[in-house]
């Protein structure tokens, strides 16, 4: 029997990384909403 494990990660981005994440998520949201 195989044991299943799960990992949780938390990231602490600096200012530039946070800006990039917000931009990427915003673009993904725009594409998703356009396709609906």
PDB file of N, CA, C and O in Angstrom:
ATOM      1  N   UNK A   1       0.848  -1.171   0.000  1.00  0.00           N
ATOM      2  CA  UNK A   1       0.000   0.000   0.000  1.00  0.00           C
ATOM      3  C   UNK A   1       0.903   1.247   0.000  1.00  0.00           C
ATOM      4  O   UNK A   1       1.870   1.329   0.757  1.00  0.00           O
ATOM      5  N   UNK A   2       0.564   2.204  -0.860  1.00  0.00           N
ATOM      6  CA  UNK A   2       1.346   3.432  -0.941  1.00  0.00           C
ATOM      7  C   UNK A   2       0.790   4.480   0.011  1.00  0.00           C
ATOM      8  O   UNK A   2      -0.422   4.617   0.182  1.00  0.00           O
ATOM      9  N   UNK A   3       1.686   5.195   0.609  1.00  0.00           N
ATOM     10  CA  UNK A   3       1.281   6.277   1.500  1.00  0.00           C
ATOM     11  C   UNK A   3       1.259   7.583   0.713  1.00  0.00           C
ATOM     12  O   UNK A   3       2.193   7.896  -0.025  1.00  0.00           O
ATOM     13  N   UNK A   4       0.195   8.326   0.880  1.00  0.00           N
ATOM     14  CA  UNK A   4       0.082   9.609   0.186  1.00  0.00           C
ATOM     15  C   UNK A   4       0.511  10.724   1.124  1.00  0.00           C
ATOM     16  O   UNK A   4       0.125  10.760   2.292  1.00  0.00           O
ATOM     17  N   UNK A   5       1.297  11.609   0.604  1.00  0.00           N
ATOM     18  CA  UNK A   5       1.729  12.752   1.403  1.00  0.00           C
ATOM     19  C   UNK A   5       1.364  14.038   0.677  1.00  0.00           C
ATOM     20  O   UNK A   5       1.272  14.073  -0.550  1.00  0.00           O
ATOM     21  N   UNK A   6       1.164  15.065   1.439  1.00  0.00           N
ATOM     22  CA  UNK A   6       0.843  16.375   0.869  1.00  0.00           C
ATOM     23  C   UNK A   6       1.800  17.406   1.457  1.00  0.00           C
ATOM     24  O   UNK A   6       2.215  17.308   2.612  1.00  0.00           O
ATOM     25  N   UNK A   7       2.131  18.375   0.652  1.00  0.00           N
ATOM     26  CA  UNK A   7       3.020  19.441   1.086  1.00  0.00           C
ATOM     27  C   UNK A   7       2.327  20.780   0.908  1.00  0.00           C
ATOM     28  O   UNK A   7       1.637  21.008  -0.086  1.00  0.00           O
ATOM     29  N   UNK A   8       2.515  21.650   1.867  1.00  0.00           N
ATOM     30  CA  UNK A   8       2.000  23.013   1.762  1.00  0.00           C
ATOM     31  C   UNK A   8       3.193  23.953   1.708  1.00  0.00           C
ATOM     32  O   UNK A   8       4.146  23.826   2.477  1.00  0.00           O
ATOM     33  N   UNK A   9       3.118  24.893   0.789  1.00  0.00           N
ATOM     34  CA  UNK A   9       4.175  25.877   0.664  1.00  0.00           C
ATOM     35  C   UNK A   9       3.574  27.261   0.791  1.00  0.00           C
ATOM     36  O   UNK A   9       2.465  27.511   0.319  1.00  0.00           O
ATOM     37  N   UNK A  10       4.290  28.139   1.414  1.00  0.00           N
ATOM     38  CA  UNK A  10       3.874  29.533   1.486  1.00  0.00           C
ATOM     39  C   UNK A  10       5.027  30.371   0.953  1.00  0.00           C
ATOM     40  O   UNK A  10       6.179  30.199   1.351  1.00  0.00           O
ATOM     41  N   UNK A  11       4.694  31.273   0.051  1.00  0.00           N
ATOM     42  CA  UNK A  11       5.743  32.089  -0.541  1.00  0.00           C
ATOM     43  C   UNK A  11       5.672  33.505   0.020  1.00  0.00           C
ATOM     44  O   UNK A  11       4.600  33.994   0.375  1.00  0.00           O
ATOM     45  N   UNK A  12       6.797  34.134   0.091  1.00  0.00           N
ATOM     46  CA  UNK A  12       6.899  35.514   0.556  1.00  0.00           C
ATOM     47  C   UNK A  12       7.637  36.308  -0.523  1.00  0.00           C
ATOM     48  O   UNK A  12       8.849  36.507  -0.441  1.00  0.00           O
ATOM     49  N   UNK A  13       6.888  36.760  -1.537  1.00  0.00           N
ATOM     50  CA  UNK A  13       7.550  37.453  -2.646  1.00  0.00           C
ATOM     51  C   UNK A  13       7.999  38.861  -2.254  1.00  0.00           C
ATOM     52  O   UNK A  13       7.396  39.512  -1.400  1.00  0.00           O
ATOM     53  N   UNK A  14       9.075  39.308  -2.903  1.00  0.00           N
ATOM     54  CA  UNK A  14       9.478  40.697  -2.703  1.00  0.00           C
ATOM     55  C   UNK A  14       8.620  41.585  -3.607  1.00  0.00           C
ATOM     56  O   UNK A  14       7.718  41.085  -4.279  1.00  0.00           O
ATOM     57  N   UNK A  15       8.877  42.846  -3.631  1.00  0.00           N
ATOM     58  CA  UNK A  15       8.032  43.789  -4.367  1.00  0.00           C
ATOM     59  C   UNK A  15       7.908  43.477  -5.849  1.00  0.00           C
ATOM     60  O   UNK A  15       6.807  43.504  -6.398  1.00  0.00           O
ATOM     61  N   UNK A  16       9.026  43.182  -6.503  1.00  0.00           N
ATOM     62  CA  UNK A  16       9.016  42.908  -7.944  1.00  0.00           C
ATOM     63  C   UNK A  16       8.264  41.615  -8.246  1.00  0.00           C
ATOM     64  O   UNK A  16       7.493  41.557  -9.204  1.00  0.00           O
ATOM     65  N   UNK A  17       8.479  40.587  -7.444  1.00  0.00           N
ATOM     66  CA  UNK A  17       7.789  39.315  -7.656  1.00  0.00           C
ATOM     67  C   UNK A  17       6.292  39.464  -7.421  1.00  0.00           C
ATOM     68  O   UNK A  17       5.494  38.897  -8.168  1.00  0.00           O
ATOM     69  N   UNK A  18       5.900  40.210  -6.408  1.00  0.00           N
ATOM     70  CA  UNK A  18       4.477  40.424  -6.127  1.00  0.00           C
ATOM     71  C   UNK A  18       3.812  41.143  -7.295  1.00  0.00           C
ATOM     72  O   UNK A  18       2.690  40.810  -7.675  1.00  0.00           O
ATOM     73  N   UNK A  19       4.502  42.126  -7.864  1.00  0.00           N
ATOM     74  CA  UNK A  19       3.959  42.856  -9.012  1.00  0.00           C
ATOM     75  C   UNK A  19       3.775  41.911 -10.196  1.00  0.00           C
ATOM     76  O   UNK A  19       2.759  41.977 -10.888  1.00  0.00           O
ATOM     77  N   UNK A  20       4.750  41.033 -10.434  1.00  0.00           N
ATOM     78  CA  UNK A  20       4.658  40.070 -11.535  1.00  0.00           C
ATOM     79  C   UNK A  20       3.508  39.091 -11.305  1.00  0.00           C
ATOM     80  O   UNK A  20       2.782  38.770 -12.246  1.00  0.00           O
ATOM     81  N   UNK A  21       3.330  38.613 -10.076  1.00  0.00           N
ATOM     82  CA  UNK A  21       2.225  37.698  -9.770  1.00  0.00           C
ATOM     83  C   UNK A  21       0.880  38.357 -10.021  1.00  0.00           C
ATOM     84  O   UNK A  21      -0.010  37.757 -10.625  1.00  0.00           O
ATOM     85  N   UNK A  22       0.730  39.599  -9.555  1.00  0.00           N
ATOM     86  CA  UNK A  22      -0.540  40.310  -9.767  1.00  0.00           C
ATOM     87  C   UNK A  22      -0.828  40.490 -11.250  1.00  0.00           C
ATOM     88  O   UNK A  22      -1.966  40.325 -11.689  1.00  0.00           O
ATOM     89  N   UNK A  23       0.197  40.828 -12.019  1.00  0.00           N
ATOM     90  CA  UNK A  23       0.014  41.025 -13.458  1.00  0.00           C
ATOM     91  C   UNK A  23      -0.371  39.713 -14.138  1.00  0.00           C
ATOM     92  O   UNK A  23      -1.278  39.686 -14.970  1.00  0.00           O
ATOM     93  N   UNK A  24       0.312  38.635 -13.789  1.00  0.00           N
ATOM     94  CA  UNK A  24       0.027  37.332 -14.389  1.00  0.00           C
ATOM     95  C   UNK A  24      -1.379  36.864 -14.041  1.00  0.00           C
ATOM     96  O   UNK A  24      -2.106  36.384 -14.912  1.00  0.00           O
ATOM     97  N   UNK A  25      -1.767  36.998 -12.782  1.00  0.00           N
ATOM     98  CA  UNK A  25      -3.108  36.589 -12.358  1.00  0.00           C
ATOM     99  C   UNK A  25      -4.166  37.441 -13.038  1.00  0.00           C
ATOM    100  O   UNK A  25      -5.220  36.935 -13.422  1.00  0.00           O
ATOM    101  N   UNK A  26      -3.891  38.732 -13.188  1.00  0.00           N
ATOM    102  CA  UNK A  26      -4.826  39.616 -13.880  1.00  0.00           C
ATOM    103  C   UNK A  26      -5.022  39.210 -15.332  1.00  0.00           C
ATOM    104  O   UNK A  26      -6.146  39.220 -15.834  1.00  0.00           O
ATOM    105  N   UNK A  27      -3.935  38.852 -16.011  1.00  0.00           N
ATOM    106  CA  UNK A  27      -4.027  38.407 -17.407  1.00  0.00           C
ATOM    107  C   UNK A  27      -4.813  37.101 -17.507  1.00  0.00           C
ATOM    108  O   UNK A  27      -5.654  36.948 -18.393  1.00  0.00           O
ATOM    109  N   UNK A  28      -4.541  36.162 -16.602  1.00  0.00           N
ATOM    110  CA  UNK A  28      -5.258  34.882 -16.611  1.00  0.00           C
ATOM    111  C   UNK A  28      -6.746  35.102 -16.367  1.00  0.00           C
ATOM    112  O   UNK A  28      -7.583  34.464 -17.005  1.00  0.00           O
ATOM    113  N   UNK A  29      -7.077  36.001 -15.448  1.00  0.00           N
ATOM    114  CA  UNK A  29      -8.476  36.291 -15.147  1.00  0.00           C
ATOM    115  C   UNK A  29      -9.170  36.902 -16.356  1.00  0.00           C
ATOM    116  O   UNK A  29     -10.314  36.557 -16.653  1.00  0.00           O
ATOM    117  N   UNK A  30      -8.492  37.805 -17.054  1.00  0.00           N
ATOM    118  CA  UNK A  30      -9.056  38.429 -18.245  1.00  0.00           C
ATOM    119  C   UNK A  30      -9.342  37.384 -19.324  1.00  0.00           C
ATOM    120  O   UNK A  30     -10.417  37.386 -19.923  1.00  0.00           O
ATOM    121  N   UNK A  31      -8.388  36.500 -19.570  1.00  0.00           N
ATOM    122  CA  UNK A  31      -8.570  35.458 -20.588  1.00  0.00           C
ATOM    123  C   UNK A  31      -9.711  34.532 -20.196  1.00  0.00           C
ATOM    124  O   UNK A  31     -10.545  34.192 -21.035  1.00  0.00           O
ATOM    125  N   UNK A  32      -9.761  34.119 -18.932  1.00  0.00           N
ATOM    126  CA  UNK A  32     -10.818  33.219 -18.459  1.00  0.00           C
ATOM    127  C   UNK A  32     -12.193  33.861 -18.627  1.00  0.00           C
ATOM    128  O   UNK A  32     -13.118  33.233 -19.143  1.00  0.00           O
ATOM    129  N   UNK A  33     -12.323  35.108 -18.191  1.00  0.00           N
ATOM    130  CA  UNK A  33     -13.612  35.787 -18.279  1.00  0.00           C
ATOM    131  C   UNK A  33     -14.021  36.042 -19.724  1.00  0.00           C
ATOM    132  O   UNK A  33     -15.210  36.009 -20.040  1.00  0.00           O
ATOM    133  N   UNK A  34     -13.064  36.294 -20.598  1.00  0.00           N
ATOM    134  CA  UNK A  34     -13.366  36.500 -22.014  1.00  0.00           C
ATOM    135  C   UNK A  34     -13.886  35.214 -22.649  1.00  0.00           C
ATOM    136  O   UNK A  34     -14.763  35.248 -23.512  1.00  0.00           O
ATOM    137  N   UNK A  35     -13.339  34.089 -22.218  1.00  0.00           N
ATOM    138  CA  UNK A  35     -13.735  32.802 -22.801  1.00  0.00           C
ATOM    139  C   UNK A  35     -15.083  32.308 -22.291  1.00  0.00           C
ATOM    140  O   UNK A  35     -15.660  31.394 -22.881  1.00  0.00           O
ATOM    141  N   UNK A  36     -15.594  32.883 -21.222  1.00  0.00           N
ATOM    142  CA  UNK A  36     -16.877  32.415 -20.684  1.00  0.00           C
ATOM    143  C   UNK A  36     -18.028  32.734 -21.590  1.00  0.00           C
ATOM    144  O   UNK A  36     -19.171  32.404 -21.275  1.00  0.00           O
TER     145      UNK A  36
END
